[in-house]
Amino acid sequence: MSRSYGQYCGLARALDVVGDRWNLLIVRQLLIAPARYRELLDGLPGVATNLLTDRLRELETAGVIERRLAEDDNAVRYALTTWGAGLREPIEGLIRWSTPLMVCGPGEDHFRAEWLVLPLRALLDGRPPPRRSVSVGIAVEDRLFQLRSTRSGIEVHPHEGGELDAVLRADGAVVLGLAAGVLDLDGAPRPVEIEGDEAAVRAIFDAPAP
């Protein structure tokens, strides 16, 4: 790497690799899914094209990401290496730590519903799974996510079809508040619409936050 703290410390050396501006947000996008350059550019509003190119090159040189040739269309996609995917845990920790910074809402900041995949997974982690198996859709803007209870916890994925017990519709800030446990379904400041089995939604969001 071209810059270094010059310290024999695990945190310093990690920051040598991912501490520059935009690096962890690039990792965030690739934790959601492998992506083409244009998809990364669209998912990172505010980043300059030359800066994104430089950051991708640096992360690839460091072994955090790699380029893959897609089998379906021969397009080049960026993806995390196995080592790079290990950043999921510290990133989810930062997301949980950020809860007090998020309660004021988005203000003038950009928001994309696709960014909810990681926070939902991070904020619901550690909640006791519902006593019965449930599958709940979360609809925000034009995106639909699926929360599915398992024996080990709650899985979060973009919805790819299949039957849902219920669908909850709300804006992003409310969904984050519910997942973080700072809001409840009965006291949300903005409308929350539930289609289907309300008990399935409550089985997830009324469980005590860790």
N, C-alpha and C positions, 0 to 999 in steps of 0.2 A: 504494500500500500504506500501511496505517496506521502501520507501524513501519519505520524505516530506520536503518542504521548511519551514514548520512550520509558515506560514503566513495566517492570516485571510483575504484573498484577493481572489477574484474570479479567476483571472489569475493564481495565485500561486497554487490554489487548482486544477484548470484544468490541469496545468502542472504536478502536482503530479500524475495525472492519465495518461496523454498522452504525457508527455514531454520527456520520455526516447527515446533513439535512436530506430528506426524502428516502434514505435507505430503508428505514423500517416501514415506511408507507409502501414502498415497492414490495417488501416482504409481505406486508398485509395483503396486498392485491394477489400475490401468488399463493398465499395460504388459502384464499378463496378458491382459486383455480389457476392452472397455467394460462398464460395469456400472450397474445401477440403484442408487438410493440405498440400498435395503434390502440389496442384495448387498454394497455397500461397508460398510455397518454390520456385517453378519455377518462380513465378511472382515477387520475391524479390531477384534478383541476388546479391550475396554477404553476405546474412544473414546466420549465422551458424544454424544448425538444433536445437542444444540445446538452443540457444538464442531465436529462433522463438517459441519453445515450452514454454519457460519461459514467453515471452511477451504475448502469447495467454492466458496463465493461468492468468497472472496479469490483462489483459483486461477483461477476463471473470469474475474474482473475483470482479472487479470494476463495473461490470454491463454494460460495453460498448459493448461486444459481447456475443453471446450465441452459443451453439452447437445445431444443428437441425438434425434430422434423415430424410433423403430424402425419399419420398414415392416411388420413382421409383426403387431405388437400395439399399435402407437401408444404404447408406453410410452417414457418419457423415460429415456435412458441417458447417463451421463457418459463422455466419451472424451477422450483427449489430442489436442490440436491438433498440427499438424506440428512446431511449435516445442517443444511440451511433450514430444513423443516423443523429442526430442533428448537428454532426460535419461537415456535408456537407457545410453549409454556411461559417464557418471560414476557412475551407480548400480551398474552391473556392476563398475566399478573399486572402489567401496566394498565390494562383496560379496567380491571377491578379497582385498582388504586385511583383511577381517574374519576370515579363516581362523583365526588364532591365538585369536580370541575364541569360536570355534565348537567347538573340539576337546573341550571339557569336556561337550558334550551339552546338551540343552535344560533340564535341571533342572526347575524349577517353571514355566518359561515356557510360554506358549501355543505350539502348533505346529499348522500346517495343511499338509497335503500339497500343496495348490495352490500354496503359496509356493515350491515347489521349481523351478518353471519357470524363473524368472530365475537362481537360483544355478547350476543345471545348465548353462544356456547360458553364463553368465559363467565358470564354473570349467573347462569343457571347451574354451573358446575358446583357440585357439593350439596345441592338441594336433594332431599330424600325423594326417590322416585315415587310416583303415585302408586297406590295399592293395586290399581288395575291398569292394564295397558291402554294408553290413549295416544292419539295422533291428532295434533292440533295445528291448523294453518295460521300463520301470522301474515296479514296482508297490509303492506305499507307501500303507498304510491302504486306503482305497477308491478311490484314484486310480491311473490308468495313464498313464504318459508314454511318448513314443516318441523314441528317439535314432536319427537316421538320418544315415549318413555321406554326405557329398557331396565333390566335388573340392576345395571351399574349406574344409571342416571338418565339424563335427557340428551338425546342426540338432536343436532340442528343441521338441516340441509335445505338448499333450495328445493322447492316442491317440484317433483318430476312426474307427477301423476299419482293416481291411487286415491283411495277413499280416505277422507278426513272425518274425525268425529265432530269437529267444529272449526270455524274460522273466526279469528279475532281481527277486527279492523280498527286501526288507530294510527296516529302519526308516530314518527320515529322516536320523538322525545318521550312520549307516553310508554311506548313499548320498552324502551331502555329503563325507564323508571320502574315499570312492573318487574322486569327481569332482575333489576338491582335490589328490589324489595323496598324502595323508598316511596312507591305508590302502591295502592291496592285497587282492585277492580271496582270497588264501591266508591272510592274517593278520588278517582282520576280527575284532573282539572279540565280535561277535554273529552269529548265523546268517545266512548269505546263501544263498538258494535260487535255483537256476538251472534253468529249464525250457527245453528245446530245445538249440540249438547253443551250447555253452559257449565255443567258439572265437570266436563273434561278439561275445560279451560281453567277452572278453579283448582282442579287437581294438580296443575302445574304451578300456577301463579300464587295460589294461597298457601303453598308449602313454605315453611320458614326458610328464609335466606341463610346461608352459612355465615 
